[in-house]
Each structure stands twice: as structure tokens, then as C-alpha cells.
């Protein structure tokens, strides 16, 4: 298969031009190795090369020799190599020496000798609709934040096609699969997580049955503010402490990525809520955990709405990262919520409501305007963009200043 360009490609090149090593982190099967190989000059694959693992045990420097940038794939399998890479970067004193990839965050003691100034971390997530070539790219998020007014025709993706994209997910390996095969692969992926990976990541045995029940609870609560206590009750036969431990392990495997709360200065006396929103790194994992299908999703519009939000948050996270920004969410004591807040390092911010159907645009716009009126713009600045992101329809700019953006027309 040809390499599909990723949004992080340019970021990776820039980081290699200024830093000794780049650590690409992300869940299994999101395309880390292919992305690194696209720019690497040599490689060693620790997950499949037994000779390389033996060499690390004898002298880790042996596997570091090679044309640069040199890819060290799944480096956390031999974590002792971390300090040798760090020292090698110091000795060579040149940028672009190594690309490390890993599908699990190692224990803190492994990287206690930090790579500050030597290594930089780059997050890779499953592919966006634009990377999957299912978005026309008619609207640029960067341009919209710079006051561009959206105007584009309906991209033409049907609701059935959109639901299939949610169920299949943004996994590069699925590009060659049928939908049925992709659904099976996602279920197998979670099966491996619950039976093997979640125990291996900590070195602590986890009960596969309880992990499976927790994954289903997470799936049912995708896009909500479910607490560990609530999930313990939902799962049954499991303590709150065990839920917290399992969640921490799933975070280290990077298959869940909760959406933090934004805490702006407000004009009103509303109290902010700090609970994160529960999210899988890709909505297809929620579909797999529930063992449902596109047909099943079309019969449960409420669940489908939450999973569509999850898909949009996935894409926004990728696009925001390219702009040195993060994706947050907002909720206050009056019940006012905003699905996604994009907060940039330079202080600019944008707010998004996510609505699967175009019939909900009016409601979304009203919520955004109400929210914007509560934010103390003297301290936070005025929003660079207020937008309702939809599953279909035209892209346009409303008279009240709210943009309407079909997700199938969006690019970074």
C-alpha cells in the first residue's frame, strides 16, 4: 500500500530538524511505524527482531548505529535503551538522530532521566476523515481561526457512509479491509487489550472479564461525564479503586483519551465543572466494545450522536495539535455545555457544538452564543471562531456570526 500522508508529517520533520530524537507515541495500529519509516533512513524493529533484543542486552549501543534518522520501533520493549539514546544524542550533538515509537507509556521510573532538550514527544492518533480521504478539505480550520468565512457545497457523504466510517475507525490497516473485516479486527483489537496488553503494560494481572465489562461501560458513557463511582456501579462486582487502576492502564495504552475541562474567566457567577468527558481515542472502539454494527447504530440515534461527537473530537485533536492547540470542553453549574473548545498556545480560542443532523444547527448556535456571552473577554479575549460542526450539509456563515461546518469538508 502507498503511504497515506498524515497531518503530523510536517511536525515530525520540523522537530527532527531541531531536536536530537523524536518519540512518536500512540495506540497500537495507529500508524506510528509507517509514519516514522516515511522519513527514517534506517531502522530496528524491537518487537519482531529477536537478534536486536539480544544485542540490547549485551550492548544497547549496537542497535543505535545506522543511517540517521534511525527508527527504534517499540522501544519500550527494551526500556534500558532510553538512557543510551539520551547519551548518544548528547555525544553526537546533532539534530535528527533517532525516531522512537511506542504504543504504551512506560512507567515513570524508566524515563526518570528525562530527555529534556534532547527528545521531544509527538502524539499520533488514528486517521482523520481528511487523512482517510473522506473529507473534501474545502474548509481549513487554520483559515477559519484567522477569520475566513466558510462557504462550501454539501460534500455529499450519506448518513449510512458516515456511520460506517464511525464503526470502522481511522486505523490505517483497515484501508485494505471490507467493513465486515474492519469490525472484526476492532473486536479482536479490544480482545487483545483486555486479555494481554492491560496486564503487560503494568506487570500486574488484570481480570479480563472485568476489563471487558469496564470497556463496555466506557462505550455506553462515551462523550459523558461518567465518574469512576458510576462506572463501578455500572460494571458491578468491582471497586472504585479498581476502576481507577484499570482506567490508568487504558490511558497508558492510549486507547482512552478523556477530554479535559476548560476553565475560562466568566462574567457570570456560574460555577465551572472540572470533570473530564470520557472518550475513546477512536469511536470505533466503543462500537467494538458494544459489539454493535452500523445497522445497530442507526437504530439508536442517541448513541450515534455521542459517537459522532467522538469522531469529531478525534479529528479536531489531530488538527489542533498541528496548530499548537488542545481540545477541551466546557460545563457549568447551570447545565450549559460546549462540546469542544480549541485553546491555542497563543491564547486564541474557538468553541464548537457538534450536531449530527443539520436540523440541530439552530440549537447549537444558540448554545455557543450564550456561552460566548458568559466568557470574560477582557481576560480571555474574544473567540476566534464559534462553529456548529455537522455530519452533512453546506458550509456557511450565519448572520449571528456562527459558522456551520460539515466535518466531511474540514482539514487542518
C-alpha positions as CSV (number, residue, x, y, z in Angstrom):
1,X,0.0,0.0,0.0
2,X,1.1,3.5,-0.7
3,X,1.8,5.7,2.3
4,X,-1.1,8.0,3.2
5,X,0.1,11.4,4.2
6,X,-0.6,12.3,7.9
7,X,-1.2,15.6,9.4
8,X,1.8,15.1,11.8
9,X,4.3,14.5,8.9
10,X,5.4,18.2,8.8
11,X,5.5,18.4,12.5
12,X,7.8,15.4,12.6
13,X,10.1,16.9,10.0
14,X,10.3,20.2,11.9
15,X,11.1,18.5,15.2
16,X,13.8,16.4,13.7
17,X,15.4,19.5,12.3
18,X,15.8,21.0,15.8
19,X,15.9,18.1,18.3
20,X,18.1,15.0,18.7
21,X,15.3,12.5,18.9
22,X,11.5,12.4,18.5
23,X,9.3,9.9,20.4
24,X,6.1,9.1,18.5
25,X,3.5,7.9,20.9
26,X,0.1,6.5,20.1
27,X,-2.2,3.4,20.4
28,X,-1.3,0.2,18.7
29,X,-2.1,0.2,15.0
30,X,-2.5,3.9,14.5
31,X,0.4,4.1,12.0
32,X,3.4,5.0,14.1
33,X,5.8,2.7,12.3
34,X,4.7,3.7,8.8
35,X,4.9,7.4,9.7
36,X,8.4,7.0,11.1
37,X,9.5,4.8,8.2
38,X,8.4,7.5,5.7
39,X,11.2,9.7,6.9
40,X,13.7,7.4,8.6
41,X,16.9,6.4,6.9
42,X,17.4,3.1,8.8
43,X,15.5,1.1,11.4
44,X,15.5,-1.6,14.0
45,X,12.1,-3.2,15.0
46,X,12.4,-4.4,18.5
47,X,9.0,-6.2,18.6
48,X,10.0,-8.6,15.9
49,X,13.8,-8.7,15.8
50,X,15.0,-11.1,18.4
51,X,18.6,-10.6,17.5
52,X,18.2,-6.8,18.1
53,X,16.7,-7.5,21.6
54,X,19.7,-9.8,22.4
55,X,22.1,-7.0,21.2
56,X,20.4,-4.6,23.6
57,X,21.0,-6.9,26.5
58,X,24.7,-7.1,25.6
59,X,25.4,-3.5,24.5
60,X,22.5,-1.2,23.6
61,X,24.8,1.0,21.5
62,X,25.0,-1.8,18.9
63,X,21.4,-1.1,17.8
64,X,21.9,2.6,17.7
65,X,24.4,2.5,14.8
66,X,22.9,3.3,11.4
67,X,22.0,6.0,9.0
68,X,20.0,8.8,10.6
69,X,17.3,9.5,11.5
70,X,17.3,5.9,12.8
71,X,14.0,4.4,13.7
72,X,13.9,2.4,17.0
73,X,10.4,0.8,16.8
74,X,8.5,-0.2,20.0
75,X,11.5,1.0,22.1
76,X,9.6,0.4,25.4
77,X,10.0,-3.4,24.9
78,X,13.7,-2.9,25.9
79,X,13.3,0.2,28.1
80,X,17.0,0.2,29.1
81,X,17.7,1.6,25.7
82,X,16.2,5.0,26.8
83,X,19.3,6.3,28.6
84,X,21.7,5.1,25.9
85,X,19.7,7.0,23.3
86,X,19.8,10.1,25.6
87,X,23.5,9.8,26.0
88,X,24.1,9.2,22.3
89,X,22.1,12.3,21.4
90,X,24.4,14.3,23.8
91,X,27.6,12.8,22.3
92,X,26.6,13.4,18.7
93,X,25.3,16.9,19.4
94,X,23.3,16.9,16.1
95,X,19.5,17.1,15.5
96,X,17.5,14.3,13.8
97,X,19.4,11.3,15.1
98,X,16.5,9.0,16.2
99,X,12.8,8.4,15.9
100,X,11.4,6.2,18.7
101,X,7.9,4.7,18.5
102,X,5.9,3.3,21.3
103,X,2.3,2.0,21.9
104,X,2.4,2.2,25.7
105,X,3.6,4.9,28.0
106,X,6.4,3.3,30.1
107,X,6.5,3.5,33.9
108,X,7.8,6.8,35.2
109,X,11.0,5.2,36.6
110,X,12.1,4.1,33.2
111,X,12.3,7.7,31.9
112,X,13.2,9.3,35.2
113,X,16.3,10.6,33.4
114,X,14.3,12.9,31.2
115,X,15.1,13.7,27.6
116,X,14.5,17.4,28.2
117,X,16.4,19.3,25.5
118,X,17.3,16.0,23.7
119,X,14.0,14.3,23.0
120,X,10.5,15.6,22.1
121,X,7.2,13.7,22.2
122,X,4.8,13.7,19.3
123,X,1.3,12.2,19.7
124,X,-0.2,10.1,16.8
125,X,-3.8,9.2,16.8
126,X,-6.0,7.2,14.4
127,X,-6.5,8.8,11.0
128,X,-9.0,11.7,10.5
129,X,-11.6,11.8,7.7
130,X,-9.2,14.1,5.8
131,X,-6.4,11.6,6.1
132,X,-8.7,8.8,5.1
133,X,-9.6,10.9,2.0
134,X,-13.2,11.1,3.1
135,X,-13.2,14.8,3.6
136,X,-13.0,17.2,0.7
137,X,-10.8,19.6,2.6
138,X,-12.7,22.5,1.3
139,X,-12.6,24.3,4.7
140,X,-9.3,24.8,6.6
141,X,-9.5,25.1,10.4
142,X,-6.4,27.3,10.5
143,X,-8.0,29.7,8.0
144,X,-11.3,29.7,9.9
145,X,-9.5,30.7,13.1
146,X,-7.9,33.6,11.1
147,X,-11.4,35.0,10.2
148,X,-12.0,33.1,7.0
149,X,-15.7,32.7,6.3
150,X,-16.8,29.2,5.5
151,X,-18.5,28.5,2.2
152,X,-18.7,25.1,0.6
153,X,-21.2,22.8,-1.1
154,X,-22.5,19.7,0.7
155,X,-19.7,17.1,0.5
156,X,-22.3,14.5,-0.3
157,X,-21.5,11.8,2.2
158,X,-24.6,9.9,3.2
159,X,-25.5,9.2,6.8
160,X,-25.0,5.5,6.1
161,X,-21.5,6.1,4.9
162,X,-20.7,8.3,7.9
163,X,-21.9,5.7,10.3
164,X,-19.7,3.1,8.5
165,X,-16.7,5.4,9.0
166,X,-17.5,5.7,12.7
167,X,-17.8,1.9,13.0
168,X,-14.6,1.1,11.0
169,X,-12.5,3.8,12.6
170,X,-9.4,5.6,11.5
171,X,-7.0,2.7,11.6
172,X,-4.5,2.6,8.7
173,X,-4.5,-1.2,8.5
174,X,-8.3,-1.1,7.7
175,X,-7.8,0.7,4.4
176,X,-7.5,-2.7,2.7
177,X,-10.3,-4.4,4.6
178,X,-14.0,-4.7,3.9
179,X,-16.3,-3.1,6.5
180,X,-17.1,-6.6,7.9
181,X,-13.4,-7.4,8.3
182,X,-12.8,-4.0,9.9
183,X,-15.5,-4.6,12.5
184,X,-14.0,-8.0,13.3
185,X,-10.5,-6.5,13.5
186,X,-11.7,-3.9,16.0
187,X,-13.3,-6.5,18.3
188,X,-10.0,-8.6,18.1
189,X,-8.1,-5.4,19.0
190,X,-10.1,-4.9,22.2
191,X,-9.9,-8.7,22.9
192,X,-6.1,-8.4,22.9
193,X,-6.3,-5.3,25.1
194,X,-8.4,-7.0,27.8
195,X,-6.6,-10.4,27.8
196,X,-3.0,-9.4,27.3
197,X,-2.0,-5.8,26.9
198,X,-3.6,-4.3,30.0
199,X,-1.8,-6.8,32.3
200,X,1.5,-6.4,30.4
201,X,1.6,-2.6,30.5
202,X,1.8,-2.5,34.3
203,X,3.2,-6.0,35.0
204,X,0.0,-6.5,37.2
205,X,-2.5,-9.2,36.3
206,X,-5.9,-7.7,35.5
207,X,-9.2,-9.7,35.3
208,X,-10.1,-9.9,31.6
209,X,-13.8,-10.3,32.3
210,X,-13.9,-7.1,34.5
211,X,-11.8,-5.2,31.9
212,X,-14.3,-6.2,29.2
213,X,-17.2,-5.0,31.3
214,X,-15.4,-1.7,32.0
215,X,-14.8,-1.2,28.3
216,X,-18.5,-1.7,27.6
217,X,-19.3,0.8,30.4
218,X,-16.9,3.3,28.8
219,X,-18.6,2.7,25.5
220,X,-22.0,3.3,26.9
221,X,-20.7,6.5,28.5
222,X,-18.7,7.9,25.6
223,X,-19.0,11.6,25.5
224,X,-20.4,11.8,29.0
225,X,-19.0,12.9,32.4
226,X,-19.3,9.4,34.0
227,X,-17.5,9.1,37.3
228,X,-15.4,6.2,38.5
229,X,-18.1,5.6,41.1
230,X,-20.8,5.5,38.5
231,X,-18.8,3.1,36.3
232,X,-18.1,0.8,39.2
233,X,-21.9,0.6,39.8
234,X,-22.5,0.1,36.1
235,X,-19.9,-2.7,35.8
236,X,-20.8,-4.4,39.1
237,X,-18.6,-6.5,41.3
238,X,-15.7,-4.1,41.1
239,X,-14.5,-1.4,43.4
240,X,-14.0,2.3,42.6
241,X,-10.2,1.9,43.2
242,X,-10.0,-1.0,40.7
243,X,-11.9,1.1,38.1
244,X,-9.3,3.9,38.6
245,X,-6.4,1.5,38.2
246,X,-7.9,0.0,35.1
247,X,-8.6,3.4,33.6
248,X,-5.0,4.4,34.3
249,X,-3.7,1.3,32.5
250,X,-6.0,2.0,29.5
251,X,-4.7,5.6,29.4
252,X,-1.1,4.2,29.3
253,X,-2.1,2.1,26.4
254,X,-3.5,5.3,24.9
255,X,-6.8,3.8,23.8
256,X,-8.8,6.2,26.0
257,X,-8.2,9.9,26.0
258,X,-10.5,11.9,28.2
259,X,-11.4,15.4,27.2
260,X,-10.4,17.9,30.0
261,X,-12.4,20.8,31.1
262,X,-11.7,24.4,30.1
263,X,-11.8,26.9,33.0
264,X,-12.1,30.4,31.5
265,X,-12.8,33.6,33.4
266,X,-16.5,34.2,33.5
267,X,-18.7,37.3,33.7
268,X,-21.5,35.3,35.5
269,X,-21.5,33.6,38.9
270,X,-21.9,30.2,37.3
271,X,-19.6,27.6,38.8
272,X,-17.4,25.6,36.5
273,X,-17.4,21.8,36.4
274,X,-14.0,20.2,36.2
275,X,-15.0,16.6,35.3
276,X,-13.4,15.4,32.0
277,X,-15.5,13.9,29.3
278,X,-15.0,10.2,28.7
279,X,-13.6,9.4,25.2
280,X,-12.0,6.5,23.4
281,X,-9.2,7.5,21.1
282,X,-11.4,6.4,18.2
283,X,-15.2,5.9,18.3
284,X,-14.8,2.5,16.6
285,X,-13.5,1.1,19.8
286,X,-16.8,2.0,21.5
287,X,-18.7,0.3,18.7
288,X,-16.5,-2.8,19.1
289,X,-16.9,-2.9,22.9
290,X,-20.7,-2.8,22.5
291,X,-20.5,-5.5,19.7
292,X,-22.8,-3.4,17.6
293,X,-22.8,-2.5,13.9
294,X,-23.7,0.4,11.6
295,X,-27.3,-1.1,11.4
296,X,-27.5,-1.2,15.1
297,X,-26.2,2.4,15.5
298,X,-28.9,3.7,13.0
299,X,-31.5,2.2,15.4
300,X,-30.0,4.1,18.4
301,X,-29.8,7.7,17.4
302,X,-28.9,8.9,20.9
303,X,-25.8,6.6,21.0
304,X,-25.0,7.5,17.4
305,X,-25.0,11.2,18.3
306,X,-22.4,10.6,21.1
307,X,-20.2,8.5,18.8
308,X,-20.4,11.2,16.1
309,X,-19.2,13.7,18.7
310,X,-16.3,11.4,19.5
311,X,-15.3,11.2,15.8
312,X,-15.3,15.0,15.5
313,X,-13.3,15.3,18.7
314,X,-10.8,12.8,17.3
315,X,-10.3,14.8,14.1
316,X,-10.2,18.2,16.0
317,X,-7.5,16.9,18.3
318,X,-5.3,16.0,15.3
319,X,-5.9,19.3,13.6
320,X,-5.4,21.3,16.8
321,X,-2.1,19.6,17.5
322,X,-0.8,20.8,14.2
323,X,-1.7,24.3,15.3
324,X,-0.1,24.0,18.8
325,X,-3.5,23.8,20.4
326,X,-5.5,21.4,22.6
327,X,-9.2,20.3,22.6
328,X,-11.1,20.8,25.8
329,X,-14.8,21.0,26.8
330,X,-17.0,23.2,29.0
331,X,-19.7,22.7,31.5
332,X,-21.0,24.9,34.3
333,X,-23.4,24.7,37.2
334,X,-26.4,25.9,35.1
335,X,-26.1,22.9,32.8
336,X,-24.6,24.9,29.9
337,X,-22.2,22.7,27.9
338,X,-20.0,23.2,24.9
339,X,-18.8,20.1,23.1
340,X,-15.3,21.2,22.2
341,X,-13.1,24.2,23.0
342,X,-9.9,24.7,21.0
343,X,-7.4,26.6,23.1
344,X,-4.2,27.7,21.3
345,X,-0.8,28.3,22.9
346,X,-1.0,31.9,21.8
347,X,-4.2,32.5,23.8
348,X,-6.7,32.3,20.9
349,X,-9.7,30.1,21.4
350,X,-12.7,28.7,19.5
351,X,-15.8,26.9,20.6
352,X,-17.7,24.1,18.7
353,X,-21.1,22.5,19.1
354,X,-21.3,19.1,17.4
355,X,-24.6,18.1,15.8
356,X,-25.1,15.0,13.6
357,X,-28.2,16.4,11.9
358,X,-28.5,19.8,10.3
359,X,-31.8,20.3,12.0
360,X,-30.0,20.9,15.3
361,X,-27.9,23.8,14.0
362,X,-30.1,26.5,15.5
363,X,-29.9,24.9,18.9
364,X,-26.1,24.6,18.7
365,X,-25.7,28.2,17.6
366,X,-27.9,29.4,20.5
367,X,-25.7,27.5,23.0
368,X,-22.5,28.9,21.5
369,X,-23.7,32.5,21.7
370,X,-24.9,32.0,25.2
371,X,-21.6,30.6,26.2
372,X,-19.6,33.4,24.5
373,X,-21.6,35.9,26.4
374,X,-20.6,34.4,29.7
375,X,-16.8,34.4,29.0
376,X,-15.0,37.4,30.3
377,X,-13.4,38.5,27.0
378,X,-11.4,41.3,28.8
379,X,-9.4,38.4,30.3
380,X,-9.8,35.6,27.8
381,X,-10.1,37.6,24.6
382,X,-12.9,37.3,22.1
383,X,-13.5,33.9,20.4
384,X,-11.6,33.5,17.1
385,X,-14.4,31.1,15.9
386,X,-17.8,29.9,17.0
387,X,-19.0,27.0,14.9
388,X,-21.5,24.2,14.7
389,X,-19.9,21.1,13.2
390,X,-22.4,18.8,11.4
391,X,-22.4,15.4,9.8
392,X,-23.6,16.7,6.4
393,X,-24.9,19.8,4.6
394,X,-23.4,23.0,3.4
395,X,-20.7,25.1,5.0
396,X,-21.7,28.7,5.5
397,X,-21.5,31.7,7.9
398,X,-24.7,32.7,9.7
399,X,-25.8,36.3,10.3
400,X,-25.3,35.9,14.1
401,X,-21.6,35.2,13.5
402,X,-21.7,31.4,14.0
403,X,-20.1,29.2,11.3
404,X,-21.6,25.9,10.1
405,X,-19.0,23.3,9.1
406,X,-19.6,19.8,7.8
407,X,-16.9,17.6,9.2
408,X,-16.6,15.9,5.8
409,X,-15.3,19.3,4.4
410,X,-12.7,20.0,7.2
411,X,-8.9,19.9,7.1
412,X,-6.2,21.4,9.3
